[in-house]
Amino acid sequence: MKLTTKGRYAVMAMADLARHSSGSPVALAEIADRQEISLSYLEQLFAKLRRGDLVKSVRGPGGGYLLSREADDIRISDVILAVDEPIKATRCELGSPKGCLPSSGRCITHDLWEGLSHQIQLYLGSVSLGDVINGRIAEQQSFGRQPALNAAD
């Protein structure tokens, strides 16, 4: 699976915004400084996030960006897709009859990678910005694991 800096930086910036806004707009320059991301790159990402209705801009002194809805209502998959970052582990183009091999056929492991892409999409769709900023990811990852056995057992 290939997740480029565009998707990673968009999620980092949105998590930063969610953590630091407290109902007040946050300037992109502040996010750029805290996350060590180029301001011009953030401007490009936030234009897409605004078009994707994930953030709203506030102009003027004290302006910046706000989340368009609560952090718990914004899925990580929404953020990644808003910046045009497809989540896929195959080389095939989505919806194209052409396969991933130069001969236009599908490789023998195509269904494996397609299934992985689907699982990644499901996982990122199950995690919200609120989960990220409130440390609930570790809790989700431990769900379903076997509890450690106590030495007395």
N, CA, C and O atoms as a GROMACS GRO file, in nm:
protein
  612
    1MET      N    1   0.083  -0.118   0.000
    1MET     CA    2   0.000   0.000   0.000
    1MET      C    3   0.087   0.124   0.000
    1MET      O    4   0.189   0.129   0.069
    2LYS      N    5   0.048   0.219  -0.075
    2LYS     CA    6   0.125   0.342  -0.083
    2LYS      C    7   0.041   0.457  -0.029
    2LYS      O    8  -0.061   0.495  -0.087
    3LEU      N    9   0.085   0.511   0.083
    3LEU     CA   10   0.023   0.630   0.138
    3LEU      C   11   0.130   0.738   0.134
    3LEU      O   12   0.232   0.727   0.202
    4THR      N   13   0.108   0.840   0.054
    4THR     CA   14   0.210   0.943   0.034
    4THR      C   15   0.206   1.045   0.147
    4THR      O   16   0.121   1.040   0.235
    5THR      N   17   0.301   1.137   0.141
    5THR     CA   18   0.307   1.243   0.241
    5THR      C   19   0.180   1.328   0.238
    5THR      O   20   0.142   1.385   0.340
    6LYS      N   21   0.115   1.337   0.125
    6LYS     CA   22  -0.008   1.416   0.115
    6LYS      C   23  -0.112   1.366   0.215
    6LYS      O   24  -0.169   1.445   0.289
    7GLY      N   25  -0.136   1.238   0.216
    7GLY     CA   26  -0.233   1.180   0.309
    7GLY      C   27  -0.187   1.188   0.453
    7GLY      O   28  -0.265   1.224   0.542
    8ARG      N   29  -0.061   1.154   0.478
    8ARG     CA   30  -0.008   1.158   0.615
    8ARG      C   31  -0.010   1.300   0.670
    8ARG      O   32  -0.052   1.322   0.784
    9TYR      N   33   0.037   1.396   0.591
    9TYR     CA   34   0.041   1.535   0.637
    9TYR      C   35  -0.100   1.590   0.659
    9TYR      O   36  -0.121   1.668   0.753
   10ALA      N   37  -0.194   1.552   0.575
   10ALA     CA   38  -0.331   1.600   0.593
   10ALA      C   39  -0.387   1.549   0.726
   10ALA      O   40  -0.452   1.624   0.798
   11VAL      N   41  -0.362   1.424   0.758
   11VAL     CA   42  -0.411   1.368   0.885
   11VAL      C   43  -0.340   1.435   1.002
   11VAL      O   44  -0.404   1.469   1.102
   12MET      N   45  -0.208   1.455   0.992
   12MET     CA   46  -0.134   1.522   1.099
   12MET      C   47  -0.188   1.663   1.122
   12MET      O   48  -0.209   1.703   1.237
   13ALA      N   49  -0.210   1.737   1.014
   13ALA     CA   50  -0.257   1.875   1.025
   13ALA      C   51  -0.399   1.880   1.083
   13ALA      O   52  -0.430   1.967   1.165
   14MET      N   53  -0.484   1.789   1.041
   14MET     CA   54  -0.621   1.786   1.092
   14MET      C   55  -0.623   1.749   1.240
   14MET      O   56  -0.702   1.804   1.316
   15ALA      N   57  -0.537   1.656   1.281
   15ALA     CA   58  -0.529   1.620   1.423
   15ALA      C   59  -0.479   1.739   1.504
   15ALA      O   60  -0.528   1.764   1.614
   16ASP      N   61  -0.382   1.810   1.451
   16ASP     CA   62  -0.330   1.929   1.518
   16ASP      C   63  -0.441   2.034   1.532
   16ASP      O   64  -0.459   2.092   1.638
   17LEU      N   65  -0.514   2.056   1.425
   17LEU     CA   66  -0.625   2.152   1.427
   17LEU      C   67  -0.728   2.110   1.532
   17LEU      O   68  -0.776   2.194   1.609
   18ALA      N   69  -0.764   1.983   1.534
   18ALA     CA   70  -0.863   1.934   1.629
   18ALA      C   71  -0.814   1.953   1.773
   18ALA      O   72  -0.894   1.987   1.862
   19ARG      N   73  -0.688   1.932   1.796
   19ARG     CA   74  -0.633   1.943   1.932
   19ARG      C   75  -0.621   2.088   1.978
   19ARG      O   76  -0.640   2.116   2.096
   20HIS      N   77  -0.589   2.180   1.887
   20HIS     CA   78  -0.556   2.316   1.927
   20HIS      C   79  -0.664   2.421   1.902
   20HIS      O   80  -0.647   2.536   1.942
   21SER      N   81  -0.775   2.386   1.838
   21SER     CA   82  -0.871   2.490   1.804
   21SER      C   83  -0.952   2.538   1.923
   21SER      O   84  -0.969   2.660   1.937
   22SER      N   85  -1.002   2.454   2.006
   22SER     CA   86  -1.085   2.493   2.122
   22SER      C   87  -1.192   2.594   2.083
   22SER      O   88  -1.222   2.685   2.159
   23GLY      N   89  -1.249   2.578   1.965
   23GLY     CA   90  -1.355   2.668   1.920
   23GLY      C   91  -1.306   2.795   1.853
   23GLY      O   92  -1.387   2.872   1.801
   24SER      N   93  -1.175   2.818   1.854
   24SER     CA   94  -1.117   2.937   1.790
   24SER      C   95  -1.040   2.894   1.666
   24SER      O   96  -0.982   2.786   1.663
   25PRO      N   97  -1.039   2.979   1.563
   25PRO     CA   98  -0.963   2.945   1.442
   25PRO      C   99  -0.814   2.929   1.472
   25PRO      O  100  -0.759   2.997   1.559
   26VAL      N  101  -0.751   2.838   1.398
   26VAL     CA  102  -0.608   2.814   1.412
   26VAL      C  103  -0.542   2.853   1.281
   26VAL      O  104  -0.586   2.811   1.174
   27ALA      N  105  -0.436   2.932   1.289
   27ALA     CA  106  -0.362   2.974   1.170
   27ALA      C  107  -0.279   2.858   1.116
   27ALA      O  108  -0.221   2.781   1.193
   28LEU      N  109  -0.274   2.847   0.985
   28LEU     CA  110  -0.194   2.741   0.924
   28LEU      C  111  -0.046   2.753   0.961
   28LEU      O  112   0.023   2.652   0.972
   29ALA      N  113   0.002   2.875   0.982
   29ALA     CA  114   0.142   2.894   1.019
   29ALA      C  115   0.172   2.825   1.153
   29ALA      O  116   0.282   2.773   1.172
   30GLU      N  117   0.076   2.825   1.244
   30GLU     CA  118   0.095   2.758   1.373
   30GLU      C  119   0.103   2.607   1.354
   30GLU      O  120   0.188   2.541   1.414
   31ILE      N  121   0.013   2.554   1.271
   31ILE     CA  122   0.015   2.410   1.243
   31ILE      C  123   0.146   2.374   1.174
   31ILE      O  124   0.208   2.273   1.208
   32ALA      N  125   0.188   2.455   1.078
   32ALA     CA  126   0.312   2.430   1.005
   32ALA      C  127   0.430   2.423   1.101
   32ALA      O  128   0.515   2.336   1.089
   33ASP      N  129   0.435   2.516   1.196
   33ASP     CA  130   0.544   2.517   1.293
   33ASP      C  131   0.542   2.394   1.382
   33ASP      O  132   0.644   2.327   1.400
   34ARG      N  133   0.426   2.363   1.438
   34ARG     CA  134   0.416   2.250   1.530
   34ARG      C  135   0.444   2.116   1.463
   34ARG      O  136   0.508   2.029   1.520
   35GLN      N  137   0.394   2.100   1.340
   35GLN     CA  138   0.406   1.971   1.270
   35GLN      C  139   0.526   1.964   1.175
   35GLN      O  140   0.552   1.861   1.115
   36GLU      N  141   0.597   2.076   1.162
   36GLU     CA  142   0.713   2.084   1.074
   36GLU      C  143   0.678   2.046   0.930
   36GLU      O  144   0.742   1.961   0.867
   37ILE      N  145   0.573   2.111   0.882
   37ILE     CA  146   0.524   2.093   0.745
   37ILE      C  147   0.530   2.230   0.677
   37ILE      O  148   0.499   2.332   0.738
   38SER      N  149   0.569   2.232   0.552
   38SER     CA  150   0.576   2.356   0.475
   38SER      C  151   0.440   2.426   0.474
   38SER      O  152   0.337   2.363   0.451
   39LEU      N  153   0.441   2.557   0.498
   39LEU     CA  154   0.318   2.635   0.498
   39LEU      C  155   0.251   2.631   0.361
   39LEU      O  156   0.129   2.618   0.352
   40SER      N  157   0.328   2.644   0.256
   40SER     CA  158   0.268   2.643   0.122
   40SER      C  159   0.203   2.507   0.091
   40SER      O  160   0.100   2.500   0.024
   41TYR      N  161   0.263   2.400   0.141
   41TYR     CA  162   0.207   2.266   0.121
   41TYR      C  163   0.076   2.254   0.200
   41TYR      O  164  -0.022   2.198   0.151
   42LEU      N  165   0.075   2.306   0.322
   42LEU     CA  166  -0.048   2.304   0.403
   42LEU      C  167  -0.159   2.384   0.337
   42LEU      O  168  -0.275   2.344   0.342
   43GLU      N  169  -0.124   2.496   0.276
   43GLU     CA  170  -0.225   2.577   0.207
   43GLU      C  171  -0.292   2.497   0.096
   43GLU      O  172  -0.414   2.504   0.078
   44GLN      N  173  -0.213   2.420   0.023
   44GLN     CA  174  -0.269   2.336  -0.084
   44GLN      C  175  -0.360   2.228  -0.025
   44GLN      O  176  -0.469   2.203  -0.076
   45LEU      N  177  -0.314   2.164   0.083
   45LEU     CA  178  -0.393   2.058   0.146
   45LEU      C  179  -0.524   2.114   0.202
   45LEU      O  180  -0.630   2.053   0.186
   46PHE      N  181  -0.516   2.230   0.269
   46PHE     CA  182  -0.637   2.285   0.330
   46PHE      C  183  -0.736   2.335   0.227
   46PHE      O  184  -0.856   2.340   0.255
   47ALA      N  185  -0.690   2.373   0.110
   47ALA     CA  186  -0.784   2.408   0.003
   47ALA      C  187  -0.868   2.284  -0.032
   47ALA      O  188  -0.989   2.295  -0.052
   48LYS      N  189  -0.804   2.169  -0.040
   48LYS     CA  190  -0.876   2.044  -0.069
   48LYS      C  191  -0.965   2.003   0.048
   48LYS      O  192  -1.077   1.956   0.027
   49LEU      N  193  -0.915   2.019   0.169
   49LEU     CA  194  -0.995   1.983   0.287
   49LEU      C  195  -1.118   2.073   0.299
   49LEU      O  196  -1.224   2.028   0.344
   50ARG      N  197  -1.104   2.199   0.258
   50ARG     CA  198  -1.218   2.291   0.260
   50ARG      C  199  -1.320   2.249   0.154
   50ARG      O  200  -1.441   2.247   0.180
   51ARG      N  201  -1.272   2.217   0.035
   51ARG     CA  202  -1.362   2.169  -0.071
   51ARG      C  203  -1.430   2.039  -0.030
   51ARG      O  204  -1.544   2.013  -0.071
   52GLY      N  205  -1.362   1.958   0.050
   52GLY     CA  206  -1.419   1.833   0.100
   52GLY      C  207  -1.510   1.853   0.221
   52GLY      O  208  -1.558   1.756   0.279
   53ASP      N  209  -1.533   1.978   0.258
   53ASP     CA  210  -1.621   2.016   0.368
   53ASP      C  211  -1.576   1.957   0.503
   53ASP      O  212  -1.658   1.919   0.586
   54LEU      N  213  -1.444   1.949   0.522
   54LEU     CA  214  -1.391   1.901   0.649
   54LEU      C  215  -1.345   2.015   0.738
   54LEU      O  216  -1.338   2.001   0.860
   55VAL      N  217  -1.312   2.129   0.676
   55VAL     CA  218  -1.272   2.248   0.751
   55VAL      C  219  -1.344   2.369   0.693
   55VAL      O  220  -1.393   2.367   0.580
   56LYS      N  221  -1.349   2.475   0.774
   56LYS     CA  222  -1.401   2.602   0.724
   56LYS      C  223  -1.300   2.709   0.760
   56LYS      O  224  -1.233   2.702   0.863
   57SER      N  225  -1.289   2.807   0.674
   57SER     CA  226  -1.191   2.912   0.696
   57SER      C  227  -1.258   3.035   0.755
   57SER      O  228  -1.375   3.065   0.728
   58VAL      N  229  -1.181   3.105   0.836
   58VAL     CA  230  -1.226   3.230   0.897
   58VAL      C  231  -1.126   3.336   0.854
   58VAL      O  232  -1.007   3.324   0.882
   59ARG      N  233  -1.174   3.439   0.787
   59ARG     CA  234  -1.086   3.545   0.737
   59ARG      C  235  -1.065   3.654   0.841
   59ARG      O  236  -1.140   3.665   0.938
   60GLY      N  237  -0.961   3.733   0.817
   60GLY     CA  238  -0.937   3.851   0.899
   60GLY      C  239  -0.844   3.826   1.015
   60GLY      O  240  -0.790   3.716   1.031
   61PRO      N  241  -0.825   3.930   1.097
   61PRO     CA  242  -0.737   3.916   1.214
   61PRO      C  243  -0.790   3.807   1.306
   61PRO      O  244  -0.909   3.800   1.337
   62GLY      N  245  -0.700   3.723   1.350
   62GLY     CA  246  -0.741   3.611   1.434
   62GLY      C  247  -0.806   3.499   1.356
   62GLY      O  248  -0.865   3.408   1.413
   63GLY      N  249  -0.795   3.508   1.224
   63GLY     CA  250  -0.855   3.406   1.138
   63GLY      C  251  -0.772   3.280   1.130
   63GLY      O  252  -0.666   3.270   1.192
   64GLY      N  253  -0.821   3.188   1.056
   64GLY     CA  254  -0.753   3.059   1.040
   64GLY      C  255  -0.854   2.956   0.998
   64GLY      O  256  -0.944   2.984   0.919
   65TYR      N  257  -0.840   2.835   1.050
   65TYR     CA  258  -0.929   2.726   1.015
   65TYR      C  259  -0.991   2.662   1.138
   65TYR      O  260  -0.932   2.660   1.246
   66LEU      N  261  -1.112   2.612   1.117
   66LEU     CA  262  -1.185   2.535   1.217
   66LEU      C  263  -1.231   2.405   1.153
   66LEU      O  264  -1.250   2.399   1.031
   67LEU      N  265  -1.250   2.302   1.233
   67LEU     CA  266  -1.312   2.181   1.181
   67LEU      C  267  -1.456   2.214   1.144
   67LEU      O  268  -1.520   2.296   1.212
   68SER      N  269  -1.508   2.154   1.040
   68SER     CA  270  -1.645   2.182   0.999
   68SER      C  271  -1.746   2.106   1.085
   68SER      O  272  -1.865   2.140   1.085
   69ARG      N  273  -1.700   2.005   1.158
   69ARG     CA  274  -1.785   1.932   1.252
   69ARG      C  275  -1.697   1.876   1.363
   69ARG      O  276  -1.576   1.893   1.360
   70GLU      N  277  -1.756   1.811   1.459
   70GLU     CA  278  -1.682   1.759   1.574
   70GLU      C  279  -1.575   1.658   1.529
   70GLU      O  280  -1.592   1.587   1.430
   71ALA      N  281  -1.466   1.654   1.603
   71ALA     CA  282  -1.355   1.563   1.570
   71ALA      C  283  -1.401   1.417   1.569
   71ALA      O  284  -1.351   1.337   1.490
   72ASP      N  285  -1.494   1.381   1.656
   72ASP     CA  286  -1.544   1.243   1.659
   72ASP      C  287  -1.627   1.209   1.536
   72ASP      O  288  -1.654   1.091   1.510
   73ASP      N  289  -1.668   1.309   1.460
   73ASP     CA  290  -1.750   1.288   1.341
   73ASP      C  291  -1.670   1.293   1.211
   73ASP      O  292  -1.727   1.281   1.102
   74ILE      N  293  -1.539   1.311   1.221
   74ILE     CA  294  -1.454   1.315   1.101
   74ILE      C  295  -1.368   1.190   1.102
   74ILE      O  296  -1.286   1.170   1.191
   75ARG      N  297  -1.386   1.107   1.002
   75ARG     CA  298  -1.311   0.982   0.988
   75ARG      C  299  -1.178   1.008   0.920
   75ARG      O  300  -1.167   1.098   0.836
   76ILE      N  301  -1.078   0.931   0.957
   76ILE     CA  302  -0.946   0.944   0.895
   76ILE      C  303  -0.956   0.917   0.745
   76ILE      O  304  -0.888   0.982   0.666
   77SER      N  305  -1.038   0.823   0.706
   77SER     CA  306  -1.056   0.795   0.562
   77SER      C  307  -1.112   0.916   0.489
   77SER      O  308  -1.076   0.939   0.373
   78ASP      N  309  -1.198   0.995   0.554
   78ASP     CA  310  -1.252   1.117   0.492
   78ASP      C  311  -1.139   1.215   0.460
   78ASP      O  312  -1.136   1.277   0.354
   79VAL      N  313  -1.047   1.229   0.556
   79VAL     CA  314  -0.935   1.323   0.539
   79VAL      C  315  -0.847   1.278   0.423
   79VAL      O  316  -0.812   1.359   0.337
   80ILE      N  317  -0.812   1.152   0.421
   80ILE     CA  318  -0.722   1.102   0.316
   80ILE      C  319  -0.788   1.113   0.179
   80ILE      O  320  -0.723   1.153   0.082
   81LEU      N  321  -0.914   1.077   0.170
   81LEU     CA  322  -0.983   1.085   0.041
   81LEU      C  323  -1.004   1.230  -0.004
   81LEU      O  324  -1.005   1.256  -0.124
   82ALA      N  325  -1.020   1.323   0.090
   82ALA     CA  326  -1.039   1.463   0.054
   82ALA      C  327  -0.918   1.522  -0.015
   82ALA      O  328  -0.931   1.615  -0.095
   83VAL      N  329  -0.800   1.471   0.015
   83VAL     CA  330  -0.678   1.522  -0.049
   83VAL      C  331  -0.637   1.435  -0.168
   83VAL      O  332  -0.521   1.434  -0.210
   84ASP      N  333  -0.736   1.361  -0.221
   84ASP     CA  334  -0.716   1.280  -0.342
   84ASP      C  335  -0.612   1.170  -0.324
   84ASP      O  336  -0.533   1.143  -0.414
   85GLU      N  337  -0.613   1.108  -0.209
   85GLU     CA  338  -0.517   1.002  -0.181
   85GLU      C  339  -0.592   0.869  -0.184
   85GLU      O  340  -0.656   0.832  -0.085
   86PRO      N  341  -0.584   0.795  -0.295
   86PRO     CA  342  -0.652   0.666  -0.298
   86PRO      C  343  -0.582   0.567  -0.205
   86PRO      O  344  -0.460   0.567  -0.192
   87ILE      N  345  -0.662   0.484  -0.142
   87ILE     CA  346  -0.608   0.383  -0.051
   87ILE      C  347  -0.618   0.249  -0.122
   87ILE      O  348  -0.725   0.188  -0.126
   88LYS      N  349  -0.508   0.206  -0.177
   88LYS     CA  350  -0.510   0.079  -0.249
   88LYS      C  351  -0.373   0.014  -0.246
   88LYS      O  352  -0.270   0.082  -0.241
   89ALA      N  353  -0.373  -0.117  -0.248
   89ALA     CA  354  -0.248  -0.192  -0.243
   89ALA      C  355  -0.217  -0.260  -0.376
   89ALA      O  356  -0.117  -0.331  -0.388
   90THR      N  357  -0.303  -0.240  -0.476
   90THR     CA  358  -0.277  -0.299  -0.608
   90THR      C  359  -0.223  -0.191  -0.701
   90THR      O  360  -0.234  -0.072  -0.674
   91ARG      N  361  -0.167  -0.235  -0.810
   91ARG     CA  362  -0.120  -0.141  -0.911
   91ARG      C  363  -0.230  -0.105  -1.008
   91ARG      O  364  -0.214  -0.013  -1.088
   92CYS      N  365  -0.342  -0.176  -1.002
   92CYS     CA  366  -0.452  -0.155  -1.096
   92CYS      C  367  -0.521  -0.022  -1.069
   92CYS      O  368  -0.531   0.023  -0.955
   93GLU      N  369  -0.568   0.040  -1.174
   93GLU     CA  370  -0.647   0.161  -1.161
   93GLU      C  371  -0.789   0.121  -1.123
   93GLU      O  372  -0.844   0.026  -1.179
   94LEU      N  373  -0.847   0.192  -1.027
   94LEU     CA  374  -0.982   0.161  -0.984
   94LEU      C  375  -1.080   0.170  -1.101
   94LEU      O  376  -1.079   0.268  -1.175
   95GLY      N  377  -1.162   0.069  -1.117
   95GLY     CA  378  -1.264   0.068  -1.219
   95GLY      C  379  -1.215   0.042  -1.360
   95GLY      O  380  -1.295   0.038  -1.454
   96SER      N  381  -1.086   0.024  -1.377
   96SER     CA  382  -1.030   0.001  -1.509
   96SER      C  383  -1.033  -0.149  -1.541
   96SER      O  384  -1.000  -0.231  -1.456
   97PRO      N  385  -1.072  -0.184  -1.664
   97PRO     CA  386  -1.069  -0.326  -1.702
   97PRO      C  387  -0.925  -0.376  -1.719
   97PRO      O  388  -0.900  -0.497  -1.722
   98LYS      N  389  -0.832  -0.283  -1.730
   98LYS     CA  390  -0.692  -0.319  -1.747
   98LYS      C  391  -0.637  -0.368  -1.613
   98LYS      O  392  -0.660  -0.306  -1.510
   99GLY      N  393  -0.566  -0.479  -1.616
   99GLY     CA  394  -0.509  -0.537  -1.494
   99GLY      C  395  -0.377  -0.473  -1.456
   99GLY      O  396  -0.335  -0.373  -1.514
  100CYS      N  397  -0.312  -0.532  -1.358
  100CYS     CA  398  -0.190  -0.475  -1.304
  100CYS      C  399  -0.064  -0.524  -1.374
  100CYS      O  400   0.046  -0.476  -1.345
  101LEU      N  401  -0.077  -0.618  -1.466
  101LEU     CA  402   0.038  -0.669  -1.540
  101LEU      C  403   0.053  -0.596  -1.673
  101LEU      O  404  -0.046  -0.548  -1.728
  102PRO      N  405   0.174  -0.587  -1.725
  102PRO     CA  406   0.194  -0.521  -1.855
  102PRO      C  407   0.106  -0.581  -1.965
  102PRO      O  408   0.072  -0.512  -2.061
  103SER      N  409   0.070  -0.709  -1.952
  103SER     CA  410  -0.014  -0.774  -2.052
  103SER      C  411  -0.162  -0.742  -2.031
  103SER      O  412  -0.248  -0.798  -2.100
  104SER      N  413  -0.193  -0.655  -1.936
  104SER     CA  414  -0.329  -0.613  -1.901
  104SER      C  415  -0.404  -0.717  -1.818
  104SER      O  416  -0.522  -0.700  -1.790
  105GLY      N  417  -0.337  -0.824  -1.780
  105GLY     CA  418  -0.400  -0.924  -1.694
  105GLY      C  419  -0.384  -0.890  -1.548
  105GLY      O  420  -0.308  -0.800  -1.511
  106ARG      N  421  -0.455  -0.962  -1.466
  106ARG     CA  422  -0.444  -0.943  -1.322
  106ARG      C  423  -0.338  -1.038  -1.268
  106ARG      O  424  -0.330  -1.154  -1.309
  107CYS      N  425  -0.258  -0.989  -1.175
  107CYS     CA  426  -0.155  -1.074  -1.116
  107CYS      C  427  -0.220  -1.179  -1.027
  107CYS      O  428  -0.335  -1.165  -0.987
  108ILE      N  429  -0.147  -1.283  -0.997
  108ILE     CA  430  -0.200  -1.394  -0.919
  108ILE      C  431  -0.238  -1.354  -0.776
  108ILE      O  432  -0.322  -1.419  -0.714
  109THR      N  433  -0.178  -1.249  -0.725
  109THR     CA  434  -0.206  -1.205  -0.588
  109THR      C  435  -0.301  -1.085  -0.583
  109THR      O  436  -0.318  -1.023  -0.478
  110HIS      N  437  -0.363  -1.052  -0.695
  110HIS     CA  438  -0.450  -0.934  -0.704
  110HIS      C  439  -0.557  -0.933  -0.594
  110HIS      O  440  -0.574  -0.832  -0.526
  111ASP      N  441  -0.628  -1.043  -0.578
  111ASP     CA  442  -0.737  -1.048  -0.480
  111ASP      C  443  -0.686  -1.029  -0.338
  111ASP      O  444  -0.756  -0.971  -0.254
  112LEU      N  445  -0.566  -1.078  -0.309
  112LEU     CA  446  -0.505  -1.059  -0.177
  112LEU      C  447  -0.485  -0.910  -0.150
  112LEU      O  448  -0.525  -0.860  -0.044
  113TRP      N  449  -0.424  -0.840  -0.245
  113TRP     CA  450  -0.395  -0.698  -0.226
  113TRP      C  451  -0.522  -0.613  -0.228
  113TRP      O  452  -0.532  -0.513  -0.158
  114GLU      N  453  -0.618  -0.654  -0.308
  114GLU     CA  454  -0.745  -0.583  -0.311
  114GLU      C  455  -0.817  -0.598  -0.177
  114GLU      O  456  -0.878  -0.503  -0.127
  115GLY      N  457  -0.810  -0.718  -0.119
  115GLY     CA  458  -0.869  -0.741   0.014
  115GLY      C  459  -0.800  -0.658   0.120
  115GLY      O  460  -0.865  -0.605   0.210
  116LEU      N  461  -0.666  -0.647   0.111
  116LEU     CA  462  -0.591  -0.565   0.205
  116LEU      C  463  -0.635  -0.419   0.194
  116LEU      O  464  -0.656  -0.352   0.296
  117SER      N  465  -0.649  -0.370   0.073
  117SER     CA  466  -0.695  -0.232   0.052
  117SER      C  467  -0.830  -0.210   0.118
  117SER      O  468  -0.854  -0.107   0.181
  118HIS      N  469  -0.918  -0.307   0.103
  118HIS     CA  470  -1.051  -0.297   0.162
  118HIS      C  471  -1.042  -0.292   0.314
  118HIS      O  472  -1.112  -0.213   0.378
  119GLN      N  473  -0.957  -0.376   0.373
  119GLN     CA  474  -0.941  -0.377   0.519
  119GLN      C  475  -0.882  -0.245   0.570
  119GLN      O  476  -0.922  -0.196   0.676
  120ILE      N  477  -0.788  -0.191   0.497
  120ILE     CA  478  -0.729  -0.061   0.535
  120ILE      C  479  -0.837   0.046   0.532
  120ILE      O  480  -0.847   0.128   0.623
  121GLN      N  481  -0.918   0.045   0.426
  121GLN     CA  482  -1.027   0.143   0.414
  121GLN      C  483  -1.125   0.127   0.530
  121GLN      O  484  -1.170   0.227   0.587
  122LEU      N  485  -1.158   0.003   0.564
  122LEU     CA  486  -1.250  -0.020   0.677
  122LEU      C  487  -1.190   0.032   0.807
  122LEU      O  488  -1.260   0.095   0.887
  123TYR      N  489  -1.062   0.006   0.829
  123TYR     CA  490  -0.997   0.050   0.952
  123TYR      C  491  -0.993   0.203   0.959
  123TYR      O  492  -1.031   0.261   1.060
  124LEU      N  493  -0.947   0.268   0.853
  124LEU     CA  494  -0.938   0.414   0.854
  124LEU      C  495  -1.077   0.478   0.862
  124LEU      O  496  -1.091   0.589   0.912
  125GLY      N  497  -1.178   0.408   0.814
  125GLY     CA  498  -1.315   0.456   0.826
  125GLY      C  499  -1.372   0.436   0.965
  125GLY      O  500  -1.473   0.496   1.001
  126SER      N  501  -1.306   0.352   1.045
  126SER     CA  502  -1.355   0.326   1.181
  126SER      C  503  -1.287   0.416   1.284
  126SER      O  504  -1.326   0.418   1.401
  127VAL      N  505  -1.185   0.491   1.242
  127VAL     CA  506  -1.109   0.576   1.334
  127VAL      C  507  -1.142   0.722   1.306
  127VAL      O  508  -1.140   0.766   1.191
  128SER      N  509  -1.172   0.796   1.411
  128SER     CA  510  -1.203   0.938   1.396
  128SER      C  511  -1.085   1.023   1.441
  128SER      O  512  -0.992   0.975   1.506
  129LEU      N  513  -1.091   1.150   1.404
  129LEU     CA  514  -0.990   1.244   1.456
  129LEU      C  515  -0.995   1.248   1.608
  129LEU      O  516  -0.892   1.260   1.674
  130GLY      N  517  -1.114   1.238   1.663
  130GLY     CA  518  -1.129   1.236   1.808
  130GLY      C  519  -1.056   1.118   1.870
  130GLY      O  520  -0.995   1.131   1.976
  131ASP      N  521  -1.062   1.001   1.803
  131ASP     CA  522  -0.989   0.884   1.851
  131ASP      C  523  -0.840   0.912   1.855
  131ASP      O  524  -0.771   0.875   1.951
  132VAL      N  525  -0.790   0.978   1.751
  132VAL     CA  526  -0.647   1.006   1.741
  132VAL      C  527  -0.603   1.102   1.851
  132VAL      O  528  -0.506   1.076   1.922
  133ILE      N  529  -0.674   1.214   1.866
  133ILE     CA  530  -0.627   1.316   1.961
  133ILE      C  531  -0.656   1.281   2.106
  133ILE      O  532  -0.596   1.339   2.196
  134ASN      N  533  -0.746   1.186   2.129
  134ASN     CA  534  -0.777   1.146   2.266
  134ASN      C  535  -0.712   1.014   2.305
  134ASN      O  536  -0.745   0.957   2.409
  135GLY      N  537  -0.620   0.965   2.222
  135GLY     CA  538  -0.544   0.845   2.256
  135GLY      C  539  -0.625   0.717   2.258
  135GLY      O  540  -0.590   0.622   2.329
  136ARG      N  541  -0.732   0.712   2.179
  136ARG     CA  542  -0.815   0.592   2.178
  136ARG      C  543  -0.770   0.488   2.076
  136ARG      O  544  -0.831   0.382   2.065
  137ILE      N  545  -0.665   0.516   2.002
  137ILE     CA  546  -0.617   0.420   1.901
  137ILE      C  547  -0.561   0.296   1.968
  137ILE      O  548  -0.592   0.184   1.927
  138ALA      N  549  -0.479   0.313   2.071
  138ALA     CA  550  -0.419   0.199   2.141
  138ALA      C  551  -0.529   0.110   2.199
  138ALA      O  552  -0.517  -0.013   2.196
  139GLU      N  553  -0.636   0.171   2.252
  139GLU     CA  554  -0.746   0.093   2.306
  139GLU      C  555  -0.812   0.009   2.197
  139GLU      O  556  -0.845  -0.108   2.219
  140GLN      N  557  -0.830   0.068   2.079
  140GLN     CA  558  -0.892  -0.003   1.969
  140GLN      C  559  -0.804  -0.117   1.921
  140GLN      O  560  -0.854  -0.224   1.886
  141GLN      N  561  -0.674  -0.096   1.920
  141GLN     CA  562  -0.583  -0.199   1.870
  141GLN      C  563  -0.574  -0.316   1.965
  141GLN      O  564  -0.550  -0.428   1.921
  142SER      N  565  -0.594  -0.293   2.094
  142SER     CA  566  -0.585  -0.403   2.189
  142SER      C  567  -0.716  -0.482   2.194
  142SER      O  568  -0.720  -0.591   2.250
  143PHE      N  569  -0.822  -0.427   2.137
  143PHE     CA  570  -0.950  -0.497   2.135
  143PHE      C  571  -0.934  -0.628   2.059
  143PHE      O  572  -0.879  -0.631   1.949
  144GLY      N  573  -0.981  -0.734   2.118
  144GLY     CA  574  -0.974  -0.864   2.052
  144GLY      C  575  -0.849  -0.943   2.083
  144GLY      O  576  -0.841  -1.061   2.050
  145ARG      N  577  -0.750  -0.880   2.147
  145ARG     CA  578  -0.630  -0.954   2.186
  145ARG      C  579  -0.659  -1.038   2.308
  145ARG      O  580  -0.744  -1.004   2.390
  146GLN      N  581  -0.588  -1.145   2.319
  146GLN     CA  582  -0.603  -1.231   2.436
  146GLN      C  583  -0.540  -1.164   2.554
  146GLN      O  584  -0.429  -1.111   2.542
  147PRO      N  585  -0.606  -1.163   2.671
  147PRO     CA  586  -0.544  -1.102   2.789
  147PRO      C  587  -0.423  -1.184   2.832
  147PRO      O  588  -0.418  -1.305   2.814
  148ALA      N  589  -0.326  -1.115   2.888
  148ALA     CA  590  -0.205  -1.183   2.936
  148ALA      C  591  -0.244  -1.275   3.051
  148ALA      O  592  -0.328  -1.242   3.134
  149LEU      N  593  -0.181  -1.390   3.053
  149LEU     CA  594  -0.210  -1.485   3.160
  149LEU      C  595  -0.137  -1.443   3.287
  149LEU      O  596  -0.021  -1.403   3.283
  150ASN      N  597  -0.206  -1.451   3.396
  150ASN     CA  598  -0.148  -1.420   3.525
  150ASN      C  599  -0.067  -1.541   3.571
  150ASN      O  600  -0.109  -1.655   3.549
  151ALA      N  601   0.045  -1.519   3.632
  151ALA     CA  602   0.132  -1.629   3.676
  151ALA      C  603   0.058  -1.721   3.773
  151ALA      O  604   0.092  -1.839   3.783
  152ALA      N  605  -0.042  -1.668   3.844
  152ALA     CA  606  -0.117  -1.750   3.939
  152ALA      C  607  -0.218  -1.840   3.869
  152ALA      O  608  -0.269  -1.934   3.931
  153ASP      N  609  -0.248  -1.815   3.742
  153ASP     CA  610  -0.349  -1.893   3.669
  153ASP      C  611  -0.299  -2.030   3.631
  153ASP      O  612  -0.373  -2.107   3.569
   0.00000   0.00000   0.00000
